[in-house]
């Protein structure tokens, strides 16, 4: 294989991997179906695109984060088998899941029955809970990063790897397009601290979309969309699905709270509330004992660790690009705080 990112398609071998076919690509990398000849198993082989390899910070972050996420082991997380480089070309060998991206499922079905959507949402939350316990924030929860098998098993993929893109590389790759922020939390839109709760907000958007076939905020203009996420209340699920049970709507709305402190304290807490609703217990504090039950649950949970998903090491490299973004937005007299450019990057892979 040569230095060109497309060369793997022309050659059958990439190190120990026998390339079978291309299965997808995006702004970040190319993914192949391949056979690991040393172990005799089929894998998804993700190779960093050639136009990103000259960015040392991108390559370093790609390797560092991939190694961190390789330590995750959960039935709802696509497993990373190995991380390395062949001829200076970084790659990640991952579990190859036989299923469709949730984005494809939703496009095919438009609306997913709330019972099934909730089951998928709980699996995503289980994966996030495991990652958060390992101090990892996904930061890119969206339908394209969730794979659904035929039997309804959900896998979360691309744990943070898509977020190695700096503002400069994304603007270069996509021709100065900042991307689509439909699944971003309000705090991320405002360049505030990104926490585990930011992933939960994104999960809420995915659930809303599964059930209604729509998004809580919609606009053809990215800047206006960000303004809505920051300033406007989300639309209600019942606006589109009037027959949905009230407590199911509350479960989704709980994830979409604008303030971090008003969302579930953890992914596990939200799963706990799902179980309560399934048992017929109300999400509203009355004689159901919700407050005391939640307190007991929270007291039983370990103290969350500090997340490792900080982008502070990329700040200096991105300053000039961010300044251009700030100037562009200020010129439009928007009542929105400046957004870190890489925070609104939407990467397919």
N, C-alpha and C positions, 0 to 999 in steps of 0.2 A: 504493500500500500504506500502511495506517495503522500506528500504533504497536503494534497487536495482533499477536502472533506468528502467529495463525491467518489474518491478513488476506491473506497471500499466496495462500491457497486461494480467496479470494473475488475476487481480482484476477489478471489474466493477466500483468501486467508488474511486475517488481521491478528498477528501474533498466534495464540493458541485457538483463535476463534475462526470457524469456517462460516463465512457469511452466506446466508440462505436467501434473504430478500429484505428489502426496505419495508418497514411497517409504519413509518411516520417521520415527520421532521417539522421543526419550527424555528423560531428565532435563535434558539439556544444550541440545538444539536440535531443529529440524525440518529434515528433508532432503527436497528436492524434485528431481524430474527437470525440467530446464529447458533452454532453448536460449539460448546466448549469441548474441544477434542481431548483435553487432558482428563476431563471428568465424564465425558459422554452425555452431557445434558444440554437441552435447548435453553437458551437464555435470550433476554432482550438486551442488546448491546447498544449503549448510548455513547456516541462519539461527539466530542466538542467540535463545533464547526470551525473550519480553517480561518474564517475572518475574525474569530474571537481569540485565537491562540497567541496573537501578538500582545494582548492585554495581560500583563503579568498578574495584576490583581485579580482578574477574572479566573485565570488558570489556577492560581494559588487558592482562591476561595472555592473553586469547583472541587479541587482535591481535598481541601480541609473539611468542607462541609459533607462531602460524600463519605469520607471516612467516619465522621461523627454519626451520620444517619445509618451507616452500615451496622452500627451497634444495636439498632432497633430490631426487635423480634416480636411481632404481634400478628395474629391471624388476619387482621384487617389492614395490614401495611405491606405493600409490595417489598419483598426482601431484596436487599442488595447483596450480591455474592462476592464481588471483588471490585477493587478500584485500582487503576494503574495507568500506564502509558505504553504505547508501542511506537517506536520511532519518534518520540516526543509528542505524540498525539494522545491526549487524555481520554480515558474511557471509563464507563461504569457498566458492569455486567449485573443485570437484575433478573429477578424472577419474571418469567413470561406468563402472564395471566391470560387465559382464554375467556375473553369477555368483551363487552363494548363499553366505551366511555359513557358515563352518565349523560353527557351532552347529547350523544347519539340516541340514547334511550329516550330522553325527553323530546327530542326532535321527532322521533318516530311515534311516541304516544301522546305528546303534547301535555297531558295532565296525568299524573300518577295518583292512584287512590291513596288517601291520606294514611291508611293503615300500612300500606307498603312503603310509602315515603317515610313514615316514622321509623319503620324497621331499618331502612337504609340509613336514615339520619343517626339512629342509635349506633350503628356499626361505625359510621364515620366518627362519632363522638368517642367511641371506644378506642379507635386508633389515635385520636387526638389526645385522649387522656393518657395513653401510654407514652406518646411523644413528649407531652408536657411534663410528665414525671421524670423524663430523661433530660429536661431543661431545653427542649427543642420546640420552637414555634414553626409551624408549617409556612404561614404567610402567603399561601397561594391556593387556599381551598376554593375550588370551583368545579363545575361538572366535568370539565375536561381532564381533571386530575383525579377522578374517581372512576374506577372500573367496576362494572356489575357483571357477574357471571350469570349463566342461564338459570342457576338455582337461587339467584338473588343474593349471593354473597358479595359484599362490597369491599373493595380494596382502595386504599388511599396511596397515591404514588407521588413522585417528585417532591419529597420532603425538603423544601428549602432550596433545592438545587437550582431551580429557575431564578432564584433571587440573587445569584451571583452577578447578574448583569448590573453594571453601573449605569448611571444616566447617560454617560457619553456613549457607551457601546450600544445601548438600545436606540438612542437617537440616530446613530450611524446605521445600524442594521435596518431599522424600519423607516428610514427617510424622515426623521424628525417627528414621527408619530409617537405620542405619549402612551397610547394604549387605552384600554377600556377598564374603568374601575368599578364595575357593577357590584363586585363582591368585597370591596374594601370597606373597612370599618371607618366610622367618623374620625376616630383618633388618628388613623393612618392618613386620612385625607388632610388632616391638619398638621402633619409632621410631629405629632405627639408620640409619646412612648408606645411602642408596640408590645403588647403583652399576650399571654395565653388567651385572654378574652377576645383578642382580635380575631383569632381563629374561630371562636364560637360565633361571633357576629357573622362571619362568612358562611358558616354552617347554616345560620338562620336564613340567609339569602338563598342558599341552595334549597333548603326545605320549602321556603315560600314559593320558589320557582317550580319545584317538583309538583306541589299541590295545586297551584293556580295556573301554571303555564305562563306566568308573567313574573316581573321583577318588582320588588317593593319600591324601587325608584327607576324611572325610565326617562331618557332624553337622548336625542341624536347628537347632542353637543356634550363633549366630555366635561368641559368646565361647568356647564349648567348641571350636569349630573352630580358632580362633586359638591356643588352648592346645595343641591337637594339632600344629599346624604348627610351633609354637615348640619343643615338648618331645618329641614322639613321633617315632619313626622312620617313614618312609612305608611304606605297604604295597608289596609287590613285584609287579611286572608278572606274574611267573610264578604268583602266587597266583590269578590269573584266567585266564592264558594259559600253561598249563604247557609247551606245545610251542614257545614263542617261543625263538629262538636266544639263548644266554647273553650274547653280546656285544651284541646289540640291547638286551637288558634292561640291561646295564651302561651303554650309551650314554644311556639315559633316566635311570638312577639317578645317573649322574655329574652331570646337570643338577639333580637334586633334593637334592644334598648340602646340609646345613643351613648349614655354614660356607662363606662366600664363597671362602676360599682353597682349599677342596677341590673347587670346581667348575672347569670349563674356564676358562682364562685369558682367552678371548675367544670370540665366536661363530665366528670363522674356525677356531679350534683345534678346536671341536666338529665343524665340517664336515670338517676334516682327519681326525679320528678316524672319522667316518662313512665316508669314502673308504677308510680302512684296513680297516674291517670289511667293506666291500663287496668288497675285494680278498682277503678271507679271512684277514686278519691279526688276531691276538688283541688284546683290550683288556686282557689280563693280562700283566704284565711277566714274560717268560720269554726264550726265545731269539728272540722276535719283534722285539726291539730297540725296544720301545715307548719306554722312557725316553730313550734317545739320540735317537730319531727326534723325540720331542716337544721335546727341548731344541733341536735344530737348527731345528725349525719356529718355536719361540718366539723364538729369536735372530734369525730372519729377519723378524719382525714389527715394525712401527714402535711406538714407545713410545706407549701410549694417552694421549690428552689428558684434561684435567679436564672432566667432564660439566657441561652448563649447566642441567640440569633440577632446580635447587634450588627449594624452596618457601619459602626464608627470607624473601622479601619479603611473605609472607602471614602470618607468625607473629603479628605484633602484632594484626592484625585478628581472628585466630581464637582468641586466648588465652582469652576468656571461655567460648567454646563448648567448647574442649578441657578446661577446668577442670570443666565439667559432666560431660563424658564420663569424666574421671578419677574424679570422685566417685561416679559410677554404678558403675564397675567396681570401685573399692575397696570399695564397700559390699557387693559380692558376694564379697569375700575371694578374689579370683582370684590364682593364682600366675603371672600373666602381666604383663610390663611394659606400661605404658601405651602405647597405640597412638595415633598422630596420627590424628585423625578423618578427615581427607581421604584418608589412606592406605588406608582400607578402603571408600571409596566405589566402588561399581560402577555405571558409567554406560553406558547402552546406546549412546548416540551420542557 
